[in-house]
Amino acid sequence: MTDTHKNAFLWVDHEGNPVSCAEKVQILRENDTELRQALQDVFDDGVLMGVSPQAMLQTFQAMLSDLKSPFQGGTQEKES
């Protein structure tokens, strides 16, 4: 993630309010950095093995579409 992107990105809660807890924001940023690196590594591997970049992106998009909230089905979100 570029410094500009990192500083501009705003994590929001389920009501649209910014997450202001510094520790939570730090964890979210660390998770973001780790996930971006893992995705880039997988993407690079796939492309180097002959998979088209578009096919790799479609696979990632399908994975994202399959994500489920741990709070689906309930009306209240868990707070930490």
C-alpha positions in Angstrom: 0.0 0.0 0.0 1.3 3.4 -0.8 1.7 5.9 2.0 -0.9 8.1 0.3 -3.4 5.2 0.2 -2.6 4.2 3.8 -3.1 7.7 5.1 -6.2 8.3 3.0 -8.0 5.0 3.7 -10.7 5.3 6.4 -12.0 2.2 8.2 -15.7 2.7 9.1 -18.0 0.8 11.5 -21.4 -0.7 10.6 -23.0 2.7 11.1 -20.5 4.5 8.8 -18.6 6.2 11.6 -14.8 6.2 11.4 -13.0 3.6 13.6 -11.1 5.8 15.9 -9.4 3.4 18.2 -5.7 3.6 17.4 -5.0 0.0 18.2 -7.9 -1.3 16.0 -6.8 0.9 13.1 -3.2 -0.3 13.5 -4.4 -4.0 13.4 -6.5 -3.3 10.4 -3.6 -1.6 8.6 -1.3 -4.5 9.4 -3.9 -7.0 8.1 -4.3 -4.9 5.0 -0.6 -4.9 4.3 -0.2 -8.7 4.9 -3.2 -9.5 2.7 -2.0 -7.2 -0.1 1.4 -8.9 -0.1 -0.1 -12.4 0.0 -2.5 -11.5 -2.9 0.4 -10.1 -4.9 2.5 -13.2 -4.3 -0.3 -15.5 -5.4 -1.1 -13.3 -8.4 2.6 -13.2 -9.5 2.9 -17.0 -9.1 -0.2 -17.6 -11.2 0.9 -15.3 -14.0 4.4 -16.8 -14.0 2.8 -20.2 -14.4 0.9 -19.1 -17.4 -2.5 -18.0 -16.0 -3.8 -14.8 -17.5 -3.9 -11.8 -15.2 -7.6 -11.4 -15.9 -8.3 -15.0 -14.8 -6.4 -14.4 -11.6 -8.3 -11.2 -10.9 -11.6 -13.0 -11.6 -10.6 -15.7 -9.1 -9.9 -13.1 -6.5 -13.2 -11.3 -7.1 -15.0 -14.6 -6.8 -13.3 -15.2 -3.5 -14.3 -11.8 -2.2 -17.9 -12.3 -3.4 -18.0 -15.5 -1.3 -17.0 -13.9 2.0 -19.7 -14.0 4.6 -20.0 -11.7 7.6 -19.8 -13.5 10.9 -22.8 -11.5 12.0 -25.2 -12.3 9.2 -28.5 -13.5 10.4 -28.4 -11.3 13.5 -29.4 -7.7 13.9 -26.5 -6.8 16.2 -22.9 -6.7 15.4 -20.3 -7.9 17.9 -18.3 -5.1 19.5 -14.8 -5.6 20.7 
